[in-house]
Amino acid sequence: MTTTTIQTQTAASFITTLTDASDIALPVELELWTNRLARLLMSLGAREGAPVAMVLTASVESLVSRSAITKTGATVVHGDSVAGQTIKVGVTTKSHRPALSNDIDWLLLDDLSTVRRYMTSSDAPVTAVERAQAA
């Protein structure tokens, strides 16, 4: 496998300018990651048209999370827009969690139990049938 090094600042700049992850062609490995994460999010209630909070710093995790949320049919709601909305599911990390609402079921990307669930999820493409069943 060939490894490409991207400067952190360049990647962060790119990620923060994205408005719709469905327009991004992801490398195969990232595509597989998004499929797994989409399934975890659907198991928590992410579905077509539902808002899903995303409180992450610009990173590969935020790119994967945005794409996974889009695959569920849900709408990404960024951390600064969460207040005042009815949101059931969100994605974040342990470092952000203490400052966030307890009214949202937060999927902690860096939590061991999340990693275990993630690693046992299918990385096959998310199907319309799966999205419909999550609704």
VEXLUMDREN-164206 format. One record per atom (N, C-alpha, C): x, y, z; residue in one letter. Coordinates in steps of 0.2 Angstrom, whole numbers, padded with zeros to 4 digits, always signed. Atoms other than C-alpha are relative to their C-alpha. Example, Ala and Ser with C-alpha at 12.3 -4.5 7.8 and 13.67 -1.06 7.14 Angstrom:
BEGIN
+0004-0006+0000A/+0062-0022+0039A/+0004+0006+0000A/-0004-0006-0001S/+0068-0005+0036S/-0004+0005+0003S/
END
This chain:
BEGIN
+0004-0006+0000M/+0000+0000+0000M/+0004+0006+0000M/-0003-0006+0000T/+0006+0017-0004T/-0003+0005+0005T/+0002-0004-0005T/+0006+0030+0009T/+0001+0007-0002T/-0001-0007+0002T/+0003+0049+0006T/-0001+0004+0006T/+0000-0005-0006T/+0007+0062+0019T/-0003+0006-0002T/+0003-0006+0002I/-0004+0077+0019I/+0001+0004+0007I/-0001-0005-0006Q/+0000+0092+0030Q/-0006+0001+0004Q/+0006-0001-0004T/-0012+0094+0044T/-0004+0006-0001T/+0004-0006+0002Q/-0016+0112+0040Q/-0003+0000-0006Q/+0004+0001+0007T/-0020+0108+0022T/-0006-0004+0001T/+0006+0004-0001A/-0031+0094+0027A/-0006+0003+0004A/+0005-0003-0005A/-0040+0104+0041A/-0003+0005-0005A/+0002-0005+0004S/-0042+0118+0028S/-0005-0003-0005S/+0005+0004+0005F/-0050+0106+0015F/-0006-0002+0004F/+0006+0003-0004I/-0061+0098+0028I/-0005+0005+0002I/+0004-0005-0003T/-0068+0114+0035T/-0004+0003-0006T/+0004-0003+0006T/-0073+0120+0017T/-0005-0004-0003T/+0005+0004+0003L/-0083+0105+0013L/-0007+0002+0003L/+0007-0001-0002T/-0102+0108+0013T/-0004-0006-0001T/+0004+0006+0002D/-0108+0091+0006D/+0004-0006-0001D/-0005+0006+0001A/-0098+0075+0009A/-0002-0004-0005A/+0002+0005+0005S/-0108+0066-0004S/+0003+0002-0007S/-0003-0002+0006D/-0099+0076-0017D/+0008-0002+0000D/-0007+0002-0001I/-0082+0069-0011I/+0001-0007-0002I/-0002+0007+0001A/-0074+0054-0019A/+0006-0002+0005A/-0005+0002-0005L/-0065+0045-0005L/+0004-0006-0002L/-0004+0006+0001P/-0051+0033-0005P/-0004-0006+0002P/+0004+0006-0002V/-0057+0015-0003V/+0000-0001+0007V/+0000+0002-0007E/-0051+0013+0015E/-0005+0005+0004E/+0005-0005-0003L/-0061+0029+0020L/-0007-0002-0002L/+0007+0002+0002E/-0076+0023+0011E/-0002-0006+0004E/+0002+0005-0005L/-0076+0007+0021L/-0001+0002+0007L/+0001-0003-0007W/-0074+0017+0037W/-0007+0003+0000W/+0006-0003+0000T/-0089+0027+0032T/-0006-0004+0000T/+0006+0005+0000N/-0100+0012+0029N/-0001-0003+0007N/+0001+0003-0006R/-0096+0005+0046R/-0003+0005+0005R/+0003-0006-0004L/-0099+0022+0055L/-0007+0001-0002L/+0007-0001+0002A/-0115+0024+0045A/-0005-0005+0004A/+0004+0005-0003R/-0122+0008+0052R/+0000+0001+0008R/+0000-0001-0007L/-0117+0012+0070L/-0005+0006+0001L/+0004-0006-0001L/-0126+0029+0068L/-0007-0002-0001L/+0007+0003+0001M/-0142+0020+0061M/-0002-0004+0006M/+0002+0004-0006S/-0142+0009+0076S/-0002+0004+0006S/+0002-0005-0006L/-0143+0024+0087L/-0006+0005-0002L/+0006-0004+0002G/-0157+0032+0077G/+0001+0005-0006G/-0001-0005+0006A/-0149+0042+0062A/-0004-0003-0006A/+0004+0002+0005R/-0161+0041+0048R/-0001+0006-0005R/+0001-0005+0006E/-0167+0050+0032E/-0003+0006+0003E/+0003-0007-0002G/-0170+0069+0036G/+0001+0001+0007G/-0001-0001-0007A/-0165+0067+0055A/+0006+0004+0000A/-0007-0004-0001P/-0152+0080+0061P/+0004-0005+0005P/-0005+0003-0004V/-0136+0072+0068V/+0005+0005+0002V/-0005-0005-0002A/-0124+0083+0078A/+0007-0003-0001A/-0007+0002+0001M/-0106+0082+0074M/+0004+0006+0003M/-0004-0004-0004V/-0094+0090+0087V/+0007-0003-0001V/-0007+0003+0001L/-0076+0086+0080L/+0004+0006-0002L/-0005-0004+0003T/-0061+0096+0076T/+0001-0002-0007T/-0002+0001+0006A/-0056+0097+0058A/+0005-0006-0001A/-0005+0006+0000S/-0048+0079+0055S/-0003-0005-0005S/+0003+0006+0004V/-0050+0063+0045V/-0006-0002+0004V/+0006+0003-0004E/-0063+0058+0059E/-0006+0004-0002E/+0006-0004+0002S/-0074+0073+0054S/-0002-0001-0007S/+0002+0002+0007L/-0073+0069+0036L/-0003-0006-0001L/+0003+0007+0000V/-0077+0051+0039V/-0007+0001+0003V/+0006-0001-0004S/-0091+0056+0051S/-0005+0004-0005S/+0005-0004+0004R/-0099+0069+0039R/-0002-0005-0006R/+0002+0004+0005S/-0099+0056+0025S/-0004-0006+0002S/+0004+0006-0003A/-0106+0042+0036A/-0007+0003+0002A/+0006-0003-0002I/-0120+0054+0042I/-0004+0001-0007I/+0003-0001+0006T/-0124+0058+0024T/-0003-0007-0003T/+0002+0006+0002K/-0125+0040+0020K/-0006-0003+0003K/+0006+0002-0004T/-0138+0037+0033T/-0007+0004-0003T/+0006-0005+0003G/-0149+0051+0024G/-0001+0005+0005G/+0000-0006-0005A/-0147+0062+0040A/+0003+0006-0002A/-0003-0007+0001T/-0142+0080+0040T/+0005+0001+0005T/-0005-0001-0005V/-0126+0085+0048V/-0002+0007+0003V/+0001-0006-0004V/-0128+0098+0062V/+0007+0002+0003V/-0007-0001-0003H/-0111+0106+0067H/-0001+0003+0007H/+0000-0001-0007G/-0107+0109+0085G/-0003+0007+0002G/+0002-0007-0001D/-0110+0128+0084D/-0008+0001-0001D/+0007-0001+0002S/-0128+0125+0078S/-0005-0005+0004S/+0004+0006-0004V/-0134+0111+0090V/-0005+0003+0005V/+0005-0003-0005A/-0142+0123+0103A/-0007+0002-0003A/+0007-0002+0002G/-0161+0125+0101G/-0003-0005-0005G/+0003+0005+0005Q/-0163+0110+0089Q/-0001-0007+0004Q/+0002+0006-0002T/-0171+0093+0093T/+0004-0005-0003T/-0004+0004+0003I/-0157+0081+0090I/+0001-0006+0005I/-0001+0006-0004K/-0156+0063+0096K/+0007-0004+0000K/-0007+0003+0001V/-0139+0057+0090V/+0005+0005-0002V/-0006-0005+0001G/-0122+0065+0089G/+0007-0004+0000G/-0006+0003+0000V/-0104+0061+0085V/+0005+0005+0003V/-0006-0004-0003T/-0089+0067+0095T/+0005-0004+0003T/-0006+0004-0003T/-0074+0062+0105T/+0000+0002+0008T/+0000-0001-0007K/-0071+0061+0124K/+0002+0007+0002K/-0002-0007-0002S/-0062+0078+0124S/-0005+0005+0000S/+0005-0005+0001H/-0077+0087+0118H/-0007-0002+0005H/+0007+0002-0004R/-0091+0077+0128R/-0002+0003+0006R/+0002-0003-0006P/-0090+0085+0145P/-0004+0007-0001P/+0003-0007+0001A/-0096+0102+0137A/-0007-0001-0004A/+0006+0001+0005L/-0111+0094+0127L/-0006-0002+0004L/+0007+0002-0003S/-0129+0091+0131S/-0001-0007+0001S/+0002+0007-0001N/-0135+0075+0139N/-0006-0002-0003N/+0007+0001+0003D/-0151+0076+0129D/+0002-0004-0007D/-0002+0003+0006I/-0141+0069+0114I/+0004-0007+0002I/-0004+0006+0000D/-0135+0051+0112D/+0006+0000-0004D/-0006-0001+0003W/-0117+0054+0109W/+0004-0006-0002W/-0005+0006+0002L/-0106+0041+0099L/+0007+0003+0001L/-0006-0003-0001L/-0089+0044+0106L/+0005-0004-0005L/-0004+0004+0005L/-0077+0039+0092L/+0006-0003+0003L/-0006+0002-0003D/-0062+0037+0103D/-0001-0005+0007D/+0002+0004-0006D/-0071+0026+0116D/+0001-0008-0002D/-0002+0007+0001L/-0066+0007+0117L/-0006-0003-0002L/+0006+0004+0002S/-0084+0001+0116S/-0002+0002-0007S/+0002-0002+0007T/-0087+0011+0100T/+0004-0003-0005T/-0005+0003+0005V/-0071+0005+0092V/-0002-0008+0000V/+0002+0007+0001R/-0077-0013+0096R/-0006-0001-0004R/+0006+0000+0004R/-0094-0010+0089R/+0001+0001-0007R/-0002-0002+0007Y/-0086-0002+0074Y/+0003-0005-0004Y/-0004+0006+0004M/-0074-0016+0070M/-0004-0006-0001M/+0004+0006+0001T/-0088-0029+0071T/-0005+0002-0005T/+0005-0002+0005S/-0099-0019+0059S/+0002-0001-0007S/-0001+0001+0007S/-0100-0023+0040S/+0003+0006-0003S/-0002-0005+0004D/-0090-0012+0029D/-0002+0000-0007D/+0004+0000+0006A/-0101-0016+0014A/-0004+0006-0001A/+0003-0006+0001P/-0109-0002+0005P/-0007+0000+0004P/+0007-0001-0004V/-0125+0005+0015V/-0005+0000-0006V/+0005+0000+0005T/-0140+0000+0005T/-0007+0004+0002T/+0006-0003-0001A/-0157+0008+0003A/-0005-0003+0004A/+0004+0004-0005V/-0165-0006+0012V/+0002+0001+0007V/-0003-0001-0007E/-0154-0003+0027E/-0003+0007+0002E/+0002-0007-0002R/-0158+0016+0027R/-0008+0000+0001R/+0007+0000-0001A/-0177+0012+0025A/-0002-0004+0007A/+0001+0004-0006Q/-0176-0001+0040Q/+0002+0005+0006Q/-0002-0005-0006A/-0168+0013+0051A/-0005+0005+0001A/+0005-0005+0000A/-0182+0025+0047A/-0006-0002+0005A/
END
